[in-house]
Every structure is written in structure tokens, then in C-alpha cells.
Amino acid sequence: MNTTPVPPSLTPEQCARHLRRADAVARRAMAMGRHPFGALLLAPDGETVLAEQGNIDTVNHAEATLARTAAANYPGAYLAQCTLVTTFEPCAMCAGTVYWAGIGRVLYGAEETALLALTGDHPENPTLSLPCREVFARGQRAVEVIGPVEAVAEEMVATHRGFWQSR
């Protein structure tokens, strides 16, 4: 039986605020010429931001990079109480990395299908049609998923509008 403490629930206001901060990280990544994705790691209190990460390249996504860094710096029992916040639904690679890092919850703004509608068959983002909930469902421990968050989903999408067509 898994006796890992569950992180406290996040209010809708907290979700929106943290997602907007992740979107600011995504915009900074875009300003550096990278893909506009951003992620945060929240401490168990649901408020303290332990780390933030923008996208690096097509293999080093914001979420996977953040999850690997978190796993190298925090014990598993602590990460099980943390939340990874990300602008878009984690892809299969990122979901797998979050799972293996032991992070207990994912909060995302917009669905992978919304990203696919923006990128189409862009060679820099060959989107996989595999929802993160399906990836997590195959694991031996639960990862709570919150998202998409309709209150801010359009804001997450807006950051990407025009970006993929300009590449």
C-alpha cells in the first residue's frame, strides 16, 4: 500500500497564477530562440516555486529537463508531494520522465491536441497523440493530473500563435 502523503489541493486561483508564471518562462525561452514551453516545480505547500525551466530543444523539453533536475536534487518522498506545472500537456517523453522522477502531480494549461492544431506536422514538434493520463495509467504509482485549465488555456495557446509558422 502506498502511504506517500498527498500534496494539498490547489485552488483555481493558484492553478491560474502558477500557469501564468510557467507561460512567462515559456515566453523567455521563445525570446532566446527556443520553443515556447515553460515548467515550474512547486513544493508540497503548493506555493513555493523550487525551480523553473524553459524549453531547451526538441529532446530537452522543459518538463523532462525540470523532472531530471528535480530527481537529482530532491528525495523521492518529497517529490511525491510536489507539483510540476507546465503550459501544455506533457508529451509521452515528458510524462515518462515525470513518472520516473517520482513527481506526484502535474498541472497543465492546454491540451496536446491544442498544440497539434498550432504546429500541424512541423518537423521541430512531431506531436505524439498519447495523452499524459494514458502514460501515467500504465505505471505502478499514481500521478495526479489537473488540466486542461480552461480559465487560462487560451493564454497558453496565444503564446504559440504565429511561432510555428515563423520557423
SETOR-208713 format. One line per 4 residues: their letters; for each residue x negated, y negated, z negated of C-alpha. Coordinates in steps of 0.1 Angstrom, whole numbers, plus 5000, padded with zeros to 4 digits. Example, Ala and Ser with C-alpha at 12.3 -4.5 7.8 and 13.67 -1.06 7.14 Angstrom:
<nodes>
as) 4877:5045:4922; 4863:5011:4929
</nodes>
This chain:
<nodes>
mntt) 5000:5000:5000; 4987:4966:5010; 4986:4943:4979; 4970:4913:4996
pvpp) 4986:4881:4984; 5009:4864:5010; 5000:4828:5018; 5027:4804:5008
sltp) 5053:4794:5033; 5046:4763:5054; 5073:4737:5057; 5084:4725:5091
eqca) 5067:4692:5084; 5034:4709:5076; 5036:4730:5107; 5041:4700:5129
rhlr) 5014:4680:5112; 4988:4708:5115; 4997:4715:5151; 4993:4678:5160
rada) 4958:4679:5144; 4950:4710:5164; 4962:4691:5195; 4938:4663:5187
varr) 4910:4688:5186; 4921:4701:5220; 4920:4666:5234; 4885:4661:5221
amam) 4875:4694:5238; 4891:4681:5270; 4871:4648:5267; 4839:4669:5266
grhp) 4849:4686:5299; 4863:4718:5282; 4897:4734:5284; 4921:4716:5261
fgal) 4927:4741:5234; 4923:4735:5197; 4925:4755:5165; 4923:4749:5127
llap) 4918:4773:5098; 4939:4764:5068; 4930:4775:5033; 4956:4795:5013
dget) 4971:4763:4999; 4984:4756:5034; 4969:4721:5033; 4931:4722:5032
vlae) 4915:4724:5066; 4885:4747:5063; 4874:4744:5099; 4884:4732:5133
qgni) 4873:4743:5167; 4879:4732:5203; 4876:4755:5233; 4840:4761:5245
dtvn) 4845:4781:5277; 4866:4809:5293; 4851:4835:5269; 4846:4814:5238
haea) 4882:4803:5232; 4889:4780:5202; 4908:4807:5183; 4883:4835:5188
tlar) 4853:4813:5180; 4870:4800:5149; 4880:4835:5137; 4845:4848:5142
taaa) 4830:4819:5123; 4856:4824:5095; 4848:4861:5093; 4811:4853:5089
nypg) 4817:4828:5061; 4847:4840:5040; 4856:4873:5024; 4885:4893:5039
ayla) 4907:4890:5009; 4905:4852:5012; 4911:4852:5049; 4942:4873:5045
qctl) 4957:4843:5027; 4946:4818:5054; 4964:4805:5085; 4949:4800:5119
vttf) 4967:4771:5136; 4965:4768:5174; 4980:4747:5201; 4991:4776:5223
epca) 5000:4813:5215; 4967:4832:5212; 4958:4853:5242; 4951:4891:5237
mcag) 4914:4885:5231; 4920:4858:5205; 4948:4878:5188; 4925:4908:5186
tvyw) 4897:4886:5171; 4921:4871:5146; 4932:4906:5136; 4897:4919:5132
agig) 4887:4888:5112; 4915:4896:5088; 4933:4862:5090; 4968:4867:5076
rvly) 4989:4842:5096; 4989:4825:5129; 5009:4793:5137; 5011:4782:5173
gaee) 5028:4753:5191; 5037:4765:5226; 5041:4800:5242; 5017:4816:5265
tall) 5044:4816:5292; 5044:4778:5290; 5007:4778:5296; 5011:4801:5326
altg) 5037:4777:5341; 5010:4750:5339; 4980:4770:5351; 4995:4794:5376
dhpe) 4968:4816:5389; 4940:4792:5381; 4907:4811:5381; 4895:4794:5349
nptl) 4925:4807:5330; 4938:4840:5343; 4965:4843:5317; 4975:4878:5303
slpc) 5012:4884:5299; 5007:4900:5265; 5024:4882:5236; 5003:4880:5204
revf) 5031:4896:5184; 5027:4927:5205; 4989:4928:5199; 4994:4924:5161
argq) 5022:4950:5161; 4996:4976:5172; 4974:4970:5141; 4974:4987:5107
rave) 4979:4955:5088; 5005:4927:5092; 4997:4893:5107; 5025:4868:5102
vigp) 5033:4848:5133; 5050:4814:5133; 5057:4800:5168; 5065:4786:5191
veav) 5073:4754:5171; 5099:4737:5193; 5095:4704:5175; 5060:4700:5189
aeem) 5058:4724:5218; 5063:4697:5244; 5034:4677:5229; 5011:4707:5232
vath) 5022:4711:5269; 5017:4674:5276; 4980:4676:5268; 4976:4701:5296
rgfw) 4997:4683:5322; 4975:4675:5352; 4944:4690:5336; 4945:4723:5355
qsr) 4953:4707:5389; 4923:4684:5385; 4898:4713:5381
</nodes>
